Amino acid sequence: MAAPLSNWQLRDSERVIKGNEALLGKKHLIVGMTRIRNEALILPDTLDYLATQVDAIVVYDDASTDDTVDILRKHPKVALIVANQAWEKDIAARKLAEGRHRGLLLDMARSELPHDWMFCFDPDERVTGSLPSFVAGLEADASDAVRVQLFDAYMTPEDCAPYAPDLPLLHFRKFYGPEQRDILMLWRNRPEIHFAEGHGRTPGGMERVKIDLHCQHYGKSLSVDHWEETCDYYIRHFPFETYGRKWTERKGQAIHTESDFQRPLYEWGEELFANAVRI
């Protein structure tokens, strides 16, 4: 039985764009969802990577000013896009809106793209395992959802060339910080799992959550210019005491010999995982 829809409604600034309509109305093993803004640099590789992991993708575009929407609508795995024309300037309103944005996507996926599993990702993340193989192994598992072990990639003196659009992002950098964040990315399509305002990227309604898989995060390591733009973004658009101060101190510090938390860097693999520090 299909999961019931919640009461999320489109706003006047939002419109639904259909991508590959052949994906609609068919049963899928895994559907991917993401919120996105101005990710044209890495988006082609992100979508090609996701094409090997999921059956269909739904996207909330939060008022991009680059070619993000055009790239999305042309990719064969993108089924539906919610295109927002008015970016929230208020910090608190933007953070509250995250849950509504993802709630809209989850409702649309449940209605138009029946699926067994939902994969909630950011464009600069790369899970290193095979999601179809992984979920196939969970058929007898009682878990509702999976938290994926995420590690930040870093630019180092010997590995700091900027990312270019024709390169695969997976394994793009050599070194990673040992700080491990367990990010909820994968959950079964069960009606009790839902988003509310303020939920961010983690829905409510889950009872049995396991930790598995590994993920490379490239938010700090695309290029020196991107690092500086990231610093400026947090300084300008987030509260100073919680974000601005930290990112002000990071300006000019794109190249690393240790992590932002003053720990050694490791190559991707078992040594990194053995030295992981959960934060």
C-alpha positions, -999 to +999 in steps of 0.1 A: +000+000+000+013+035-009+023+057+020-002+085+027+007+120+016+013+147+042+000+182+040+030+199+023+019+224-003+037+241-031+042+279-026+037+305-053+075+307-058+077+270-065+069+250-097+073+213-105+093+205-136+091+169-150+124+153-162+123+118-175+086+110-174+093+073-183+104+069-147+070+080-132+045+054-120+069+026-120+082+006-089+118+014-080+143-002-056+160+031-046+150+067-053+174+095-045+165+130-032+185+161-027+183+199-021+206+218-043+217+254-051+243+265-077+261+231-081+266+232-118+304+225-114+300+191-099+264+182-109+271+163-141+294+139-123+270+137-093+242+126-116+263+102-135+275+087-102+239+085-089+228+068-121+248+037-109+233+038-074+196+047-077+167+042-101+153+078-101+161+112-086+139+140-072+154+174-066+146+206-048+164+235-065+166+264-042+167+293-066+200+285-084+214+313-105+237+290-126+228+261-150+218+237-123+181+233-134+190+228-171+216+201-162+190+184-140+162+183-165+184+168-192+197+139-171+178+106-177+177+096-140+161+129-129+123+124-127+110+155-109+123+189-099+108+214-075+122+247-088+121+275-062+123+311-077+127+330-043+157+322-021+150+329+016+173+357+028+165+351+065+188+325+081+162+310+105+136+308+077+160+289+054+169+264+081+132+258+089+124+254+052+148+224+048+123+200+064+095+213+042+116+211+010+125+175+017+089+167+028+077+179-006+102+156-023+093+126-002+056+132-008+062+134-046+084+103-046+058+083-027+031+094-051+049+093-084+078+070-079+069+040-057+101+027-041+115+005-014+143+028-002+151+065-002+186+078-005+190+114+007+223+129-005+241+162-010+258+167-044+294+168-029+291+134-012+302+101-026+292+068-009+320+044-018+300+011-017+272-002-040+238+009-027+218-017-047+240-045-033+239-031+002+201-028+004+197-063-012+216-076+018+192-058+042+161-077+032+162-098+063+174-069+085+149-051+107+166-017+104+144+013+093+174+034+082+211+036+078+235+063+090+265+065+067+300+072+080+312+105+064+347+118+062+359+152+049+384+152+020+412+179+023+435+197-001+472+192+008+504+208-006+509+179-030+472+175-039+455+209-044+447+211-082+412+224-086+384+201-095+373+202-132+339+191-145+353+163-166+368+145-136+351+119-114+347+133-078+349+098-062+385+094-049+394+128-063+415+137-032+441+115-015+438+126+022+409+127+046+404+139+082+396+112+108+365+130+120+335+108+114+300+121+111+273+095+110+248+111+085+214+095+080+212+090+042+191+058+036+157+047+049+129+023+040+098+037+024+076+034+055+046+057+061+057+066+096+090+081+083+083+118+076+097+153+075+086+182+097+098+219+097+132+220+113+141+184+106+170+193+082+180+163+063+170+137+090+133+127+090+114+115+121+096+083+127+125+058+127+130+033+154+158+010+143+188+028+128+221+011+120+255+026+111+272+012+079+288+023+046+314+050+041+312+084+024+337+109+010+326+146+015+342+172-008+328+204+006+362+215+018+383+203-011+371+212-046+395+241-051+411+270-032+386+294-047+357+272-037+371+271-001+372+309+000+337+311-014+325+286+013+341+307+040+324+338+027+291+321+024+290+310+061+304+344+072+277+363+054+246+341+057+249+324+091+251+336+128+286+348+136+289+330+170+280+296+157+294+297+121+309+330+112+337+331+137+349+296+128+348+303+090+365+337+094+394+319+110+395+294+081+399+320+054+432+316+037+436+281+051+425+260+022+457+239+020+460+215+049+487+194+066+462+183+093+424+184+097+405+215+108+404+198+142+442+195+144+444+158+137+465+138+112+452+132+077+450+097+063+446+081+029+412+066+022+409+031+036+413+009+067+439+031+085+415+061+082+386+040+096+407+026+124+416+061+135+381+076+131+369+100+158+331+103+159+319+139+162 
